[in-house]
Amino acid sequence: MAGRGKTSERSDRKVMRAAKILAAAELILREGDGELEMGQVAKRAGVSVGLAYHYFGSKSGMLGAIIHGFYDRYNQVVNQYIDPDIEWGVREKRRLMATVEFLYHDPMAPVILGEMARTNQVAAVESARHEEMIEMAIRNINSGIKRGDIGSHIDPAIAGAAITGAIRSGIMHAMAMYPRPDPAKLTHQIWGMIAGALDIER
């Protein structure tokens, strides 16, 4: 039992050190132009460069952990459980509002979807995650059709891809504006586009 406790304690310390290093890296990215070096990160985190390499292997590995961490948070919001008995349009407008709020408030969103968006590493992850979101949109639209909330004349694959792309582009454009549009107004405007694409009441 004592041995197991010590192992757990060591594991917790490792997790905390790794989190501290990642937090330092994210801070550098937010303050700069999307670039970082392992030495910078180690200094900001108060650890040795060797320890930073030990946990993440390379700068690429560290960036990968940050990028995937952001998209994991993003997907958690987009895939959150909302009572399926609620009318489809009401449910999905709530999901859209949650997505807007997340992207407005997550400190890494402007960095990963802005300054870093054109890097190969972010582009590769973005492509894979975007496809996941399209698949989720298709499933959601199909569920709306089966329930009778969306007309059967709507093609879920086309609508899902178009809506997913439009949501992302609309929110990212809004995030780059100064001042940013009110999140509720932005959600209402994007929802109007979605309702039009699906031929449902706004």
Secondary structure as a PSIPRED ss2 file (coil, helix, strand):
# PSIPRED VFORMAT (PSIPRED V4.0)

   1 M C   1.000  0.000  0.000
   2 A H   0.000  1.000  0.000
   3 G H   0.000  1.000  0.000
   4 R H   0.000  1.000  0.000
   5 G H   0.000  1.000  0.000
   6 K H   0.000  1.000  0.000
   7 T H   0.000  1.000  0.000
   8 S H   0.000  1.000  0.000
   9 E H   0.000  1.000  0.000
  10 R H   0.000  1.000  0.000
  11 S H   0.000  1.000  0.000
  12 D H   0.000  1.000  0.000
  13 R H   0.000  1.000  0.000
  14 K H   0.000  1.000  0.000
  15 V H   0.000  1.000  0.000
  16 M H   0.000  1.000  0.000
  17 R H   0.000  1.000  0.000
  18 A H   0.000  1.000  0.000
  19 A H   0.000  1.000  0.000
  20 K H   0.000  1.000  0.000
  21 I H   0.000  1.000  0.000
  22 L H   0.000  1.000  0.000
  23 A H   0.000  1.000  0.000
  24 A H   0.000  1.000  0.000
  25 A H   0.000  1.000  0.000
  26 E H   0.000  1.000  0.000
  27 L H   0.000  1.000  0.000
  28 I H   0.000  1.000  0.000
  29 L H   0.000  1.000  0.000
  30 R H   0.000  1.000  0.000
  31 E H   0.000  1.000  0.000
  32 G C   1.000  0.000  0.000
  33 D C   1.000  0.000  0.000
  34 G C   1.000  0.000  0.000
  35 E C   1.000  0.000  0.000
  36 L C   1.000  0.000  0.000
  37 E C   1.000  0.000  0.000
  38 M H   0.000  1.000  0.000
  39 G H   0.000  1.000  0.000
  40 Q H   0.000  1.000  0.000
  41 V H   0.000  1.000  0.000
  42 A H   0.000  1.000  0.000
  43 K H   0.000  1.000  0.000
  44 R H   0.000  1.000  0.000
  45 A H   0.000  1.000  0.000
  46 G C   1.000  0.000  0.000
  47 V C   1.000  0.000  0.000
  48 S C   1.000  0.000  0.000
  49 V H   0.000  1.000  0.000
  50 G H   0.000  1.000  0.000
  51 L H   0.000  1.000  0.000
  52 A H   0.000  1.000  0.000
  53 Y H   0.000  1.000  0.000
  54 H H   0.000  1.000  0.000
  55 Y H   0.000  1.000  0.000
  56 F H   0.000  1.000  0.000
  57 G C   1.000  0.000  0.000
  58 S C   1.000  0.000  0.000
  59 K H   0.000  1.000  0.000
  60 S H   0.000  1.000  0.000
  61 G H   0.000  1.000  0.000
  62 M H   0.000  1.000  0.000
  63 L H   0.000  1.000  0.000
  64 G H   0.000  1.000  0.000
  65 A H   0.000  1.000  0.000
  66 I H   0.000  1.000  0.000
  67 I H   0.000  1.000  0.000
  68 H H   0.000  1.000  0.000
  69 G H   0.000  1.000  0.000
  70 F H   0.000  1.000  0.000
  71 Y H   0.000  1.000  0.000
  72 D H   0.000  1.000  0.000
  73 R H   0.000  1.000  0.000
  74 Y H   0.000  1.000  0.000
  75 N H   0.000  1.000  0.000
  76 Q H   0.000  1.000  0.000
  77 V H   0.000  1.000  0.000
  78 V H   0.000  1.000  0.000
  79 N C   1.000  0.000  0.000
  80 Q C   1.000  0.000  0.000
  81 Y C   1.000  0.000  0.000
  82 I C   1.000  0.000  0.000
  83 D C   1.000  0.000  0.000
  84 P C   1.000  0.000  0.000
  85 D C   1.000  0.000  0.000
  86 I C   1.000  0.000  0.000
  87 E C   1.000  0.000  0.000
  88 W H   0.000  1.000  0.000
  89 G H   0.000  1.000  0.000
  90 V H   0.000  1.000  0.000
  91 R H   0.000  1.000  0.000
  92 E H   0.000  1.000  0.000
  93 K H   0.000  1.000  0.000
  94 R H   0.000  1.000  0.000
  95 R H   0.000  1.000  0.000
  96 L H   0.000  1.000  0.000
  97 M H   0.000  1.000  0.000
  98 A H   0.000  1.000  0.000
  99 T H   0.000  1.000  0.000
 100 V H   0.000  1.000  0.000
 101 E H   0.000  1.000  0.000
 102 F H   0.000  1.000  0.000
 103 L H   0.000  1.000  0.000
 104 Y H   0.000  1.000  0.000
 105 H H   0.000  1.000  0.000
 106 D C   1.000  0.000  0.000
 107 P C   1.000  0.000  0.000
 108 M C   1.000  0.000  0.000
 109 A H   0.000  1.000  0.000
 110 P H   0.000  1.000  0.000
 111 V H   0.000  1.000  0.000
 112 I H   0.000  1.000  0.000
 113 L H   0.000  1.000  0.000
 114 G H   0.000  1.000  0.000
 115 E H   0.000  1.000  0.000
 116 M C   1.000  0.000  0.000
 117 A C   1.000  0.000  0.000
 118 R C   1.000  0.000  0.000
 119 T C   1.000  0.000  0.000
 120 N H   0.000  1.000  0.000
 121 Q H   0.000  1.000  0.000
 122 V H   0.000  1.000  0.000
 123 A H   0.000  1.000  0.000
 124 A H   0.000  1.000  0.000
 125 V H   0.000  1.000  0.000
 126 E H   0.000  1.000  0.000
 127 S H   0.000  1.000  0.000
 128 A H   0.000  1.000  0.000
 129 R H   0.000  1.000  0.000
 130 H H   0.000  1.000  0.000
 131 E H   0.000  1.000  0.000
 132 E H   0.000  1.000  0.000
 133 M H   0.000  1.000  0.000
 134 I H   0.000  1.000  0.000
 135 E H   0.000  1.000  0.000
 136 M H   0.000  1.000  0.000
 137 A H   0.000  1.000  0.000
 138 I H   0.000  1.000  0.000
 139 R H   0.000  1.000  0.000
 140 N H   0.000  1.000  0.000
 141 I H   0.000  1.000  0.000
 142 N H   0.000  1.000  0.000
 143 S H   0.000  1.000  0.000
 144 G H   0.000  1.000  0.000
 145 I H   0.000  1.000  0.000
 146 K H   0.000  1.000  0.000
 147 R H   0.000  1.000  0.000
 148 G C   1.000  0.000  0.000
 149 D C   1.000  0.000  0.000
 150 I C   1.000  0.000  0.000
 151 G C   1.000  0.000  0.000
 152 S C   1.000  0.000  0.000
 153 H C   1.000  0.000  0.000
 154 I C   1.000  0.000  0.000
 155 D C   1.000  0.000  0.000
 156 P H   0.000  1.000  0.000
 157 A H   0.000  1.000  0.000
 158 I H   0.000  1.000  0.000
 159 A H   0.000  1.000  0.000
 160 G H   0.000  1.000  0.000
 161 A H   0.000  1.000  0.000
 162 A H   0.000  1.000  0.000
 163 I H   0.000  1.000  0.000
 164 T H   0.000  1.000  0.000
 165 G H   0.000  1.000  0.000
 166 A H   0.000  1.000  0.000
 167 I H   0.000  1.000  0.000
 168 R H   0.000  1.000  0.000
 169 S H   0.000  1.000  0.000
 170 G H   0.000  1.000  0.000
 171 I H   0.000  1.000  0.000
 172 M H   0.000  1.000  0.000
 173 H H   0.000  1.000  0.000
 174 A H   0.000  1.000  0.000
 175 M H   0.000  1.000  0.000
 176 A C   1.000  0.000  0.000
 177 M C   1.000  0.000  0.000
 178 Y C   1.000  0.000  0.000
 179 P C   1.000  0.000  0.000
 180 R C   1.000  0.000  0.000
 181 P C   1.000  0.000  0.000
 182 D C   1.000  0.000  0.000
 183 P H   0.000  1.000  0.000
 184 A H   0.000  1.000  0.000
 185 K H   0.000  1.000  0.000
 186 L H   0.000  1.000  0.000
 187 T H   0.000  1.000  0.000
 188 H H   0.000  1.000  0.000
 189 Q H   0.000  1.000  0.000
 190 I H   0.000  1.000  0.000
 191 W H   0.000  1.000  0.000
 192 G H   0.000  1.000  0.000
 193 M H   0.000  1.000  0.000
 194 I H   0.000  1.000  0.000
 195 A H   0.000  1.000  0.000
 196 G H   0.000  1.000  0.000
 197 A H   0.000  1.000  0.000
 198 L H   0.000  1.000  0.000
 199 D C   1.000  0.000  0.000
 200 I C   1.000  0.000  0.000
 201 E C   1.000  0.000  0.000
 202 R C   1.000  0.000  0.000
